[in-house]
Every structure is written in C-alpha cells, then in structure tokens.
Amino acid sequence: MAFGVGNMWHDMFVLGVPVWERLIRAVLVYAFVVVALRLAGKREIGALNPFDLVVLFFLSNILQNSIIGNDLSISGGFIGAATLMGLNYAAQRFLFKHARIDRLFEGQATVLIENGEVIHGNLKKELVTEDELIVAVHKQGIMELADVEKAVLETDGNISVFARTPTTEERRQLDMAAQLQRIEAALARLGAAGLGNATPS
C-alpha cells in the first residue's frame, strides 16, 4: 500500500522532462500563438464565427501536448503555467514602456465607414462582412449606415462607431419642424392681412 502511495506522489510531482525543456516548450508555444493571432487579423473574441471557434478549440488541444510533452505531473503543469503567465506579464510591461514597438506589433486601426460610405476594400482586407458591420452599428443605436460619420476597426478587434450629428432621422425632424414654423408664420401673416383689410360693419 505504501509502495502504491509513493508511486502516486512520484507521478504527481516528479517531472517527467527536465525543467529547461518545459521552459523552452512554453516559450516557443507562447511566441507561436502570439504571432499567429496577430497575423490572423483583428477580430474580437465576441465576433468569432463557428470556424474560428473550431480552430481555437483544436489549437488549444494540439498546443497543450506541445507544452507538456511526455510530462503529466502537477509540478510540470505549474511550471508551464507560471512560465506562460510570466512571459505574458513581461511582454505587457515591455510593450507598455515601448509605445512605438507596441503600435508596430498591434498594427493600426482600420476605417470601415467614412462619411456614411462603406469602404469595401477595408472590409475585405480585415475579413469583416457587411452584416457584421451592420450589427456593430445597430449596437450603437444607429439604424442606417448613412448615419455613421466614421466606423473604425480598432487593434483589439472592437468596432468603434461615431454617429453623424444630426442623423438622417434627426435632420428629417428638423426639416419638418422648420416647415411647420414657415407655415405657421405664413398663416399668421395671412391672418394679420385679413384683419387689416376687414372693414368695420
């Protein structure tokens, strides 16, 4: 019984591969995923389509084996996780202190709508469909693309939408209000002229 317990603890905590191999595996996988996601384009997690989700699902399982190798110990998992977290923290600190490199790595925002006109070339470049663009615009409470002053695909994958002021509907209401004011003024002038021309009985 003691022998079995001893083997259990050995399997749980004794590394199956050298520490340096575990560290190198984690570093290489981290670098690969960061570069791959950067090259894949600017698409926020909430906007992933079913194909993206399938790729991420299998990617996580495939790369998990690349990180752990033949080591299934808890200690190895802790070392791998700590390495990934440490790398991410170091990368964030480095990019925070080097804004130019951060901008180079993150890329630039892409304008999708300018003055109510959809820039289809940029949609194609960023693999954003017009339906996805319409959904993003509707989320901001804007019903028509023509009412968008500018829509920008940010480097983090979010689409920022800026409405025209006033919108088409607001302009229509303002025009109607102006027309009503002109009609009321004309009626008032007619009424005043009629009273002026009226002869007392």
C-alpha positions in Angstrom: 0.0 0.0 0.0 2.8 2.4 0.9 4.5 1.5 -2.3 1.4 2.5 -4.3 1.1 5.8 -2.4 4.7 6.5 -3.0 4.3 5.9 -6.8 1.3 8.1 -6.8 3.2 11.0 -5.3 6.1 10.4 -7.6 3.9 10.5 -10.7 2.1 13.7 -9.4 5.1 15.8 -8.5 8.3 14.4 -10.1 8.9 16.0 -13.5 8.9 13.6 -16.5 11.1 16.0 -18.5 13.9 18.4 -17.5 12.9 21.9 -16.3 14.7 23.6 -19.1 12.7 21.6 -21.7 9.5 22.6 -20.0 10.5 26.3 -20.1 11.6 26.2 -23.7 8.4 24.4 -24.8 6.3 27.1 -23.1 8.3 29.9 -24.5 8.1 28.6 -28.1 4.4 27.9 -27.9 3.6 31.3 -26.4 5.6 33.0 -29.2 3.9 31.0 -31.9 0.4 31.7 -30.6 1.0 35.5 -30.2 2.4 35.8 -33.7 -0.3 33.5 -35.2 -3.1 35.5 -33.6 -1.5 38.8 -34.8 -1.3 37.5 -38.4 -4.9 36.1 -38.2 -6.3 39.6 -38.1 -8.2 41.9 -35.7 -11.3 40.0 -34.7 -12.6 40.3 -31.1 -13.5 37.2 -29.2 -17.2 38.0 -29.2 -17.2 38.2 -33.0 -15.6 34.8 -33.6 -17.6 32.8 -36.2 -18.0 29.0 -35.8 -15.0 28.3 -37.9 -12.8 30.4 -35.7 -14.1 28.6 -32.6 -13.4 25.2 -34.1 -9.8 26.3 -34.9 -9.3 27.7 -31.4 -10.7 24.5 -29.8 -8.3 22.2 -31.7 -5.5 24.6 -31.4 -5.7 24.6 -27.6 -5.6 20.8 -27.5 -2.8 20.4 -30.0 -0.6 23.0 -28.3 -1.3 21.6 -24.9 0.6 18.4 -26.0 3.4 20.6 -27.3 3.8 22.3 -23.9 3.5 19.2 -21.7 5.4 16.7 -23.9 5.6 13.4 -22.0 5.2 15.0 -18.6 1.8 14.7 -16.9 3.0 15.8 -13.5 1.3 18.5 -11.5 4.7 20.2 -11.0 5.2 20.3 -14.7 1.8 21.9 -15.2 2.6 24.5 -12.6 5.9 25.3 -14.2 4.3 25.6 -17.7 1.5 27.8 -16.4 3.9 30.0 -14.4 6.1 30.4 -17.5 3.2 31.4 -19.7 2.0 33.9 -17.2 5.4 35.3 -16.6 6.0 35.7 -20.3 2.7 37.5 -20.8 3.5 39.8 -17.9 6.9 40.6 -19.2 5.6 41.2 -22.7 2.9 43.6 -21.5 5.4 45.5 -19.4 7.9 45.7 -22.3 5.2 47.0 -24.8 3.9 49.5 -22.2 7.4 51.0 -21.9 8.0 50.9 -25.7 4.9 52.5 -27.3 6.4 52.6 -30.8 7.1 48.8 -30.7 3.6 48.3 -29.3 2.0 50.2 -32.2 4.1 48.3 -34.7 3.1 45.0 -33.2 -0.5 45.8 -32.6 -1.0 47.3 -36.1 -3.2 50.2 -36.9 -6.9 50.8 -36.7 -8.8 50.4 -40.0 -11.5 52.7 -41.1 -14.6 50.8 -42.3 -17.1 53.6 -42.9 -16.2 57.3 -43.8 -19.0 59.9 -44.0 -21.7 57.3 -44.4 -19.8 55.4 -47.2 -18.7 51.8 -46.5 -15.1 51.1 -47.5 -15.5 47.7 -49.0 -11.8 47.2 -49.7 -11.0 47.5 -45.9 -13.9 45.2 -45.1 -12.3 42.6 -47.4 -8.9 43.2 -46.0 -10.0 42.6 -42.4 -12.4 39.8 -43.3 -15.4 41.7 -41.8 -18.7 41.2 -43.6 -21.2 44.0 -44.1 -23.7 42.1 -42.0 -21.2 42.1 -39.1 -20.7 45.8 -39.7 -24.4 46.5 -39.6 -24.7 44.6 -36.3 -22.0 46.7 -34.8 -23.7 49.9 -36.0 -27.1 48.8 -34.6 -25.5 48.0 -31.2 -24.7 51.8 -31.0 -28.3 52.7 -31.6 -27.8 53.8 -35.2 -30.2 52.2 -37.7 -28.7 53.3 -41.0 -25.1 53.1 -42.3 -25.6 56.5 -43.9 -25.9 58.0 -40.4 -22.4 56.9 -39.5 -19.7 59.5 -39.6 -17.0 57.0 -39.1 -16.6 53.3 -38.1 -13.2 52.1 -37.1 -12.0 48.5 -36.5 -9.7 49.0 -33.6 -6.5 47.0 -33.0 -8.2 45.0 -30.3 -10.9 43.8 -32.7 -13.7 46.1 -31.5 -15.6 48.3 -33.9 -15.9 51.9 -32.8 -18.9 53.8 -34.4 -19.3 57.5 -34.4 -22.7 58.9 -35.5 -23.3 61.9 -37.7 -24.8 64.9 -35.9 -27.6 65.2 -36.6 -28.6 61.8 -38.0 -30.8 61.4 -41.1 -33.9 61.0 -38.9 -33.0 64.0 -36.8 -32.4 66.1 -39.9 -35.8 65.0 -41.2 -37.5 66.0 -38.0 -35.7 69.4 -38.0 -36.8 70.0 -41.6 -40.4 69.2 -40.7 -40.2 71.5 -37.7 -38.8 74.3 -39.9 -41.5 73.7 -42.5 -44.2 73.9 -39.8 -42.7 77.1 -38.5 -42.8 78.6 -42.0 -46.4 77.5 -42.5 -47.4 79.0 -39.1 -45.7 82.2 -40.0 -47.4 82.3 -43.4 -50.8 81.7 -41.7 -50.1 84.4 -39.2 -49.3 86.9 -41.9 -52.4 85.9 -43.8 -54.5 86.3 -40.7 -53.0 89.7 -39.9 -53.5 90.9 -43.5 -57.1 89.7 -43.4 -57.8 91.6 -40.2 -56.2 94.7 -41.7 -58.3 94.6 -44.8 -61.5 93.9 -43.0 -63.9 96.9 -42.8 -65.9 97.5 -39.7 -69.6 96.9 -40.0 
